[in-house]
Amino acid sequence: MMELRESILEGTLKAFNQKGLKFTMDDLAGILGMSKKTIYTVFRDKESLFLAMVDYLFDSIKESERQVLENEKLSTLEKIRAVLGVLPESYREVDFRQLYLLREKYPNIYKHVEERLETGWETTISLLEQGMKEGVIRPVKIPIVKMMLEAALEQFFPERYPDL
């Protein structure tokens, strides 16, 4: 069942990349080569599918971060660089700006995207603290760096901050 769920989520990302929010369950079924009925046995509707896709995307990014952290061949500085640029290879094609469009049609999912963007900074912060302790990066004020990183991510939501 988990493989089916993951397969559907990967297909959802493909459909999302091709048509944005406007893809239909028929489009998804065609991409996956399975019936809509099979998809609906795992996800009750398109909204639950989108919510799961958002979590799947962010969880995959966290998994990539974990792999960077566990790589003993990388120095602290290399880990910092890798974590700041971490994005699983299969998601490099995702147009994250499309996630902004969730706001109107799926406000609960949009709120969830915002929450995921604003949390989960522990890995990055601990690496920055370790880098300062080791002297490989100069001392910085962590809250300011966190604010800068969040502001950079918010660039994916151009309509949210039209003056930027």
DRENPA-3360 file (N, C-alpha, C; in nm, 2 decimals, always signed):
BEGIN
1 = MMELRESI = +0.08/-0.12/+0.00/+0.00/+0.00/+0.00/+0.09/+0.13/+0.00 ~ +0.20/+0.12/+0.07/+0.29/+0.24/+0.08/+0.35/+0.26/-0.06 ~ +0.39/+0.16/-0.13/+0.44/+0.18/-0.27/+0.34/+0.24/-0.36 ~ +0.22/+0.20/-0.35/+0.11/+0.26/-0.43/+0.09/+0.40/-0.40 ~ +0.09/+0.44/-0.27/+0.08/+0.57/-0.22/+0.19/+0.66/-0.28 ~ +0.31/+0.61/-0.27/+0.43/+0.68/-0.32/+0.43/+0.70/-0.47 ~ +0.38/+0.59/-0.54/+0.37/+0.60/-0.68/+0.27/+0.71/-0.72 ~ +0.16/+0.71/-0.65/+0.06/+0.81/-0.68/+0.11/+0.95/-0.65;
9 = LEGTLKAF = +0.18/+0.97/-0.55/+0.24/+1.10/-0.51/+0.34/+1.15/-0.62 ~ +0.43/+1.05/-0.66/+0.52/+1.09/-0.77/+0.45/+1.13/-0.90 ~ +0.34/+1.05/-0.93/+0.26/+1.09/-1.05/+0.19/+1.22/-1.03 ~ +0.15/+1.25/-0.91/+0.09/+1.38/-0.88/+0.19/+1.50/-0.90 ~ +0.31/+1.48/-0.86/+0.42/+1.58/-0.89/+0.43/+1.60/-1.04 ~ +0.43/+1.49/-1.12/+0.45/+1.50/-1.26/+0.33/+1.58/-1.32 ~ +0.21/+1.54/-1.28/+0.09/+1.61/-1.33/+0.09/+1.76/-1.29 ~ +0.13/+1.78/-1.16/+0.14/+1.92/-1.11/+0.24/+2.00/-1.20;
17 = NQKGLKFT = +0.35/+1.94/-1.23/+0.45/+2.01/-1.31/+0.40/+2.04/-1.45 ~ +0.32/+1.95/-1.51/+0.27/+1.96/-1.64/+0.15/+2.06/-1.65 ~ +0.06/+2.06/-1.56/-0.06/+2.14/-1.57/-0.09/+2.23/-1.45 ~ +0.00/+2.23/-1.35/-0.03/+2.31/-1.23/-0.15/+2.25/-1.16 ~ -0.22/+2.33/-1.09/-0.34/+2.29/-1.01/-0.45/+2.24/-1.10 ~ -0.44/+2.27/-1.23/-0.56/+2.23/-1.32/-0.56/+2.09/-1.36 ~ -0.46/+2.01/-1.32/-0.46/+1.87/-1.37/-0.59/+1.80/-1.31 ~ -0.64/+1.71/-1.38/-0.75/+1.63/-1.34/-0.71/+1.49/-1.29;
25 = MDDLAGIL = -0.80/+1.43/-1.22/-0.77/+1.29/-1.17/-0.76/+1.20/-1.30 ~ -0.82/+1.23/-1.41/-0.81/+1.16/-1.53/-0.66/+1.17/-1.58 ~ -0.61/+1.30/-1.57/-0.47/+1.32/-1.61/-0.38/+1.24/-1.53 ~ -0.40/+1.24/-1.40/-0.32/+1.16/-1.31/-0.32/+1.01/-1.34 ~ -0.45/+0.96/-1.36/-0.46/+0.82/-1.39/-0.39/+0.78/-1.52 ~ -0.39/+0.87/-1.62/-0.32/+0.85/-1.74/-0.17/+0.84/-1.72 ~ -0.12/+0.94/-1.64/+0.03/+0.94/-1.61/+0.07/+0.81/-1.54 ~ -0.02/+0.77/-1.45/+0.02/+0.65/-1.37/-0.02/+0.52/-1.44;
33 = GMSKKTIY = -0.10/+0.52/-1.54/-0.14/+0.40/-1.60/-0.23/+0.31/-1.51 ~ -0.31/+0.38/-1.43/-0.40/+0.31/-1.34/-0.54/+0.38/-1.34 ~ -0.63/+0.31/-1.29/-0.77/+0.37/-1.29/-0.78/+0.48/-1.18 ~ -0.88/+0.57/-1.20/-0.91/+0.67/-1.10/-0.96/+0.60/-0.97 ~ -1.03/+0.49/-0.99/-1.08/+0.41/-0.87/-0.97/+0.37/-0.78 ~ -0.86/+0.32/-0.84/-0.74/+0.28/-0.76/-0.68/+0.40/-0.69 ~ -0.68/+0.52/-0.75/-0.63/+0.64/-0.69/-0.72/+0.67/-0.57 ~ -0.85/+0.66/-0.59/-0.94/+0.70/-0.49/-0.95/+0.60/-0.37;
41 = TVFRDKES = -0.89/+0.48/-0.39/-0.88/+0.39/-0.27/-0.77/+0.44/-0.18 ~ -0.68/+0.52/-0.23/-0.57/+0.57/-0.14/-0.60/+0.72/-0.09 ~ -0.65/+0.80/-0.18/-0.68/+0.94/-0.15/-0.83/+0.97/-0.18 ~ -0.90/+1.02/-0.08/-1.05/+1.04/-0.10/-1.08/+1.15/-0.20 ~ -0.99/+1.25/-0.22/-1.02/+1.35/-0.31/-0.89/+1.43/-0.35 ~ -0.91/+1.52/-0.44/-0.79/+1.59/-0.49/-0.72/+1.68/-0.37 ~ -0.80/+1.73/-0.28/-0.75/+1.81/-0.17/-0.66/+1.72/-0.08 ~ -0.70/+1.60/-0.05/-0.62/+1.52/+0.04/-0.50/+1.47/-0.04;
49 = LFLAMVDY = -0.51/+1.46/-0.17/-0.39/+1.43/-0.25/-0.29/+1.54/-0.25 ~ -0.34/+1.66/-0.27/-0.25/+1.78/-0.26/-0.18/+1.79/-0.12 ~ -0.25/+1.77/-0.02/-0.20/+1.78/+0.12/-0.09/+1.68/+0.13 ~ -0.11/+1.55/+0.09/-0.01/+1.45/+0.10/+0.11/+1.48/+0.01 ~ +0.08/+1.54/-0.11/+0.19/+1.58/-0.20/+0.29/+1.68/-0.13 ~ +0.23/+1.78/-0.06/+0.31/+1.88/+0.01/+0.39/+1.82/+0.11 ~ +0.33/+1.73/+0.20/+0.41/+1.66/+0.30/+0.52/+1.57/+0.24 ~ +0.48/+1.50/+0.13/+0.58/+1.42/+0.06/+0.70/+1.50/+0.01;
57 = LFDSIKES = +0.67/+1.61/-0.04/+0.78/+1.70/-0.10/+0.87/+1.75/+0.02 ~ +0.81/+1.80/+0.12/+0.89/+1.85/+0.23/+0.96/+1.74/+0.31 ~ +0.90/+1.62/+0.32/+0.96/+1.51/+0.39/+1.08/+1.46/+0.31 ~ +1.07/+1.46/+0.18/+1.18/+1.42/+0.09/+1.30/+1.52/+0.10 ~ +1.27/+1.64/+0.12/+1.37/+1.74/+0.14/+1.44/+1.72/+0.27 ~ +1.36/+1.69/+0.38/+1.42/+1.66/+0.51/+1.50/+1.53/+0.50 ~ +1.46/+1.43/+0.43/+1.54/+1.31/+0.41/+1.67/+1.34/+0.34 ~ +1.67/+1.43/+0.24/+1.80/+1.47/+0.18/+1.89/+1.54/+0.28;
65 = ERQVLENE = +1.83/+1.62/+0.36/+1.91/+1.69/+0.47/+1.97/+1.59/+0.56 ~ +1.90/+1.49/+0.60/+1.95/+1.38/+0.69/+2.07/+1.31/+0.62 ~ +2.06/+1.28/+0.49/+2.17/+1.21/+0.43/+2.29/+1.30/+0.42 ~ +2.27/+1.43/+0.41/+2.39/+1.52/+0.41/+2.45/+1.52/+0.55 ~ +2.37/+1.53/+0.65/+2.42/+1.53/+0.79/+2.50/+1.40/+0.82 ~ +2.45/+1.29/+0.77/+2.51/+1.16/+0.80/+2.64/+1.13/+0.72 ~ +2.66/+1.21/+0.62/+2.78/+1.19/+0.53/+2.91/+1.23/+0.60 ~ +2.98/+1.14/+0.65/+3.10/+1.17/+0.73/+3.22/+1.22/+0.64;
73 = KLSTLEKI = +3.20/+1.21/+0.51/+3.31/+1.25/+0.42/+3.30/+1.41/+0.41 ~ +3.19/+1.47/+0.44/+3.17/+1.61/+0.42/+3.22/+1.69/+0.55 ~ +3.29/+1.80/+0.53/+3.32/+1.88/+0.64/+3.20/+1.96/+0.68 ~ +3.20/+2.03/+0.80/+3.09/+2.11/+0.84/+3.05/+2.21/+0.74 ~ +3.15/+2.28/+0.68/+3.12/+2.38/+0.58/+3.06/+2.32/+0.46 ~ +3.10/+2.21/+0.41/+3.04/+2.14/+0.30/+2.90/+2.10/+0.33 ~ +2.87/+2.06/+0.46/+2.74/+2.02/+0.50/+2.65/+2.14/+0.50 ~ +2.70/+2.25/+0.55/+2.62/+2.38/+0.55/+2.58/+2.41/+0.40;
81 = RAVLGVLP = +2.68/+2.41/+0.31/+2.65/+2.44/+0.17/+2.54/+2.35/+0.11 ~ +2.56/+2.22/+0.14/+2.47/+2.12/+0.09/+2.33/+2.13/+0.14 ~ +2.32/+2.15/+0.27/+2.19/+2.17/+0.34/+2.12/+2.29/+0.29 ~ +2.19/+2.40/+0.27/+2.12/+2.52/+0.22/+2.08/+2.51/+0.07 ~ +2.14/+2.41/+0.00/+2.10/+2.40/-0.14/+2.02/+2.26/-0.16 ~ +1.98/+2.20/-0.06/+1.93/+2.06/-0.07/+1.79/+2.07/-0.14 ~ +1.78/+1.99/-0.24/+1.65/+1.97/-0.31/+1.67/+1.84/-0.39 ~ +1.59/+1.74/-0.35/+1.61/+1.61/-0.42/+1.60/+1.63/-0.57;
89 = ESYREVDF = +1.68/+1.55/-0.64/+1.70/+1.56/-0.78/+1.57/+1.56/-0.86 ~ +1.48/+1.47/-0.81/+1.35/+1.46/-0.89/+1.26/+1.58/-0.87 ~ +1.29/+1.67/-0.78/+1.20/+1.79/-0.76/+1.26/+1.92/-0.82 ~ +1.37/+1.91/-0.89/+1.43/+2.02/-0.95/+1.34/+2.09/-1.05 ~ +1.25/+2.01/-1.11/+1.16/+2.06/-1.21/+1.03/+2.12/-1.15 ~ +1.01/+2.10/-1.02/+0.88/+2.15/-0.96/+0.88/+2.30/-0.96 ~ +0.77/+2.36/-1.01/+0.75/+2.50/-1.00/+0.69/+2.54/-0.87 ~ +0.77/+2.57/-0.77/+0.72/+2.60/-0.64/+0.63/+2.72/-0.63;
97 = RQLYLLRE = +0.65/+2.81/-0.73/+0.56/+2.92/-0.74/+0.41/+2.88/-0.75 ~ +0.39/+2.77/-0.82/+0.26/+2.72/-0.83/+0.19/+2.69/-0.70 ~ +0.27/+2.66/-0.60/+0.21/+2.64/-0.46/+0.14/+2.76/-0.41 ~ +0.18/+2.87/-0.46/+0.11/+3.00/-0.42/-0.04/+2.99/-0.46 ~ -0.06/+2.93/-0.58/-0.20/+2.93/-0.63/-0.29/+2.84/-0.54 ~ -0.24/+2.76/-0.45/-0.32/+2.69/-0.36/-0.40/+2.78/-0.27 ~ -0.35/+2.90/-0.25/-0.41/+2.99/-0.15/-0.56/+3.01/-0.18 ~ -0.60/+3.03/-0.31/-0.74/+3.06/-0.34/-0.83/+2.93/-0.34;
105 = KYPNIYKH = -0.78/+2.83/-0.40/-0.86/+2.71/-0.42/-0.85/+2.61/-0.30 ~ -0.74/+2.61/-0.24/-0.71/+2.52/-0.12/-0.64/+2.59/-0.01 ~ -0.71/+2.68/+0.06/-0.65/+2.77/+0.16/-0.59/+2.68/+0.28 ~ -0.65/+2.57/+0.31/-0.59/+2.49/+0.42/-0.46/+2.43/+0.38 ~ -0.45/+2.39/+0.26/-0.32/+2.34/+0.21/-0.22/+2.45/+0.20 ~ -0.26/+2.56/+0.15/-0.16/+2.68/+0.15/-0.11/+2.71/+0.28 ~ -0.20/+2.71/+0.38/-0.15/+2.74/+0.52/-0.05/+2.63/+0.57 ~ -0.08/+2.51/+0.53/+0.01/+2.40/+0.56/+0.15/+2.42/+0.49;
113 = VEERLETG = +0.15/+2.46/+0.37/+0.28/+2.49/+0.30/+0.35/+2.60/+0.38 ~ +0.28/+2.71/+0.42/+0.35/+2.81/+0.49/+0.41/+2.76/+0.62 ~ +0.33/+2.68/+0.69/+0.38/+2.62/+0.82/+0.50/+2.54/+0.80 ~ +0.50/+2.46/+0.69/+0.62/+2.37/+0.66/+0.74/+2.46/+0.62 ~ +0.72/+2.57/+0.56/+0.83/+2.66/+0.52/+0.89/+2.73/+0.64 ~ +0.80/+2.76/+0.74/+0.85/+2.83/+0.86/+0.91/+2.75/+0.97 ~ +0.90/+2.61/+0.96/+0.95/+2.52/+1.06/+1.06/+2.44/+1.00 ~ +1.12/+2.36/+1.08/+1.22/+2.26/+1.03/+1.35/+2.32/+1.00;
121 = WETTISLL = +1.39/+2.43/+1.07/+1.52/+2.49/+1.05/+1.62/+2.44/+1.15 ~ +1.59/+2.34/+1.23/+1.68/+2.29/+1.33/+1.81/+2.24/+1.28 ~ +1.81/+2.16/+1.17/+1.93/+2.11/+1.10/+2.02/+2.22/+1.06 ~ +1.96/+2.32/+0.99/+2.04/+2.43/+0.94/+2.10/+2.51/+1.05 ~ +2.02/+2.54/+1.15/+2.07/+2.62/+1.27/+2.18/+2.54/+1.34 ~ +2.16/+2.41/+1.37/+2.27/+2.34/+1.44/+2.40/+2.33/+1.36 ~ +2.39/+2.32/+1.23/+2.51/+2.32/+1.14/+2.58/+2.46/+1.15 ~ +2.50/+2.57/+1.14/+2.56/+2.70/+1.15/+2.63/+2.72/+1.29;
129 = EQGMKEGV = +2.56/+2.67/+1.40/+2.62/+2.68/+1.53/+2.75/+2.60/+1.54 ~ +2.75/+2.48/+1.48/+2.87/+2.39/+1.47/+2.98/+2.46/+1.39 ~ +2.95/+2.52/+1.28/+3.04/+2.59/+1.20/+3.11/+2.71/+1.27 ~ +3.03/+2.78/+1.35/+3.08/+2.89/+1.43/+3.18/+2.84/+1.53 ~ +3.13/+2.73/+1.60/+3.21/+2.67/+1.71/+3.35/+2.62/+1.66 ~ +3.35/+2.57/+1.54/+3.47/+2.52/+1.48/+3.55/+2.63/+1.41 ~ +3.49/+2.74/+1.40/+3.56/+2.86/+1.34/+3.57/+2.85/+1.19 ~ +3.49/+2.77/+1.12/+3.49/+2.76/+0.98/+3.39/+2.87/+0.91;
137 = IRPVKIPI = +3.31/+2.92/+0.99/+3.23/+3.04/+0.95/+3.24/+3.14/+1.06 ~ +3.22/+3.27/+1.02/+3.23/+3.37/+1.12/+3.10/+3.37/+1.20 ~ +3.11/+3.43/+1.32/+2.99/+3.43/+1.41/+2.88/+3.52/+1.34 ~ +2.76/+3.46/+1.34/+2.64/+3.53/+1.29/+2.53/+3.52/+1.39 ~ +2.44/+3.61/+1.37/+2.32/+3.61/+1.46/+2.22/+3.51/+1.39 ~ +2.20/+3.40/+1.45/+2.11/+3.29/+1.40/+1.97/+3.34/+1.36 ~ +1.91/+3.42/+1.45/+1.77/+3.47/+1.41/+1.77/+3.55/+1.28 ~ +1.88/+3.63/+1.26/+1.88/+3.71/+1.14/+1.90/+3.62/+1.02;
145 = VKMMLEAA = +1.99/+3.52/+1.03/+2.01/+3.43/+0.92/+1.89/+3.35/+0.89 ~ +1.82/+3.31/+0.99/+1.69/+3.23/+0.97/+1.59/+3.32/+0.90 ~ +1.58/+3.45/+0.94/+1.49/+3.54/+0.87/+1.53/+3.56/+0.73 ~ +1.66/+3.57/+0.70/+1.70/+3.59/+0.56/+1.67/+3.46/+0.48 ~ +1.69/+3.34/+0.53/+1.65/+3.22/+0.46/+1.50/+3.21/+0.43 ~ +1.42/+3.25/+0.53/+1.28/+3.24/+0.51/+1.24/+3.34/+0.41 ~ +1.30/+3.46/+0.41/+1.27/+3.56/+0.31/+1.31/+3.51/+0.17 ~ +1.42/+3.44/+0.16/+1.46/+3.38/+0.03/+1.35/+3.28/-0.02;
153 = LEQFFPER = +1.30/+3.20/+0.07/+1.20/+3.10/+0.03/+1.07/+3.17/-0.01 ~ +1.04/+3.28/+0.06/+0.92/+3.35/+0.03/+0.92/+3.41/-0.12 ~ +1.03/+3.41/-0.18/+1.04/+3.46/-0.32/+0.96/+3.36/-0.41 ~ +0.94/+3.24/-0.36/+0.86/+3.15/-0.44/+0.71/+3.19/-0.44 ~ +0.68/+3.29/-0.36/+0.54/+3.34/-0.35/+0.53/+3.48/-0.39 ~ +0.56/+3.51/-0.52/+0.57/+3.65/-0.56/+0.45/+3.74/-0.54 ~ +0.33/+3.68/-0.55/+0.21/+3.76/-0.53/+0.19/+3.79/-0.38 ~ +0.25/+3.72/-0.30/+0.24/+3.75/-0.15/+0.32/+3.87/-0.12;
161 = YPDL = +0.43/+3.90/-0.18/+0.51/+4.01/-0.16/+0.54/+4.08/-0.29 ~ +0.44/+4.15/-0.35/+0.46/+4.20/-0.48/+0.56/+4.31/-0.50 ~ +0.60/+4.37/-0.39/+0.70/+4.48/-0.40/+0.85/+4.43/-0.39 ~ +0.86/+4.30/-0.37/+1.00/+4.24/-0.36/+1.05/+4.21/-0.50;
% end
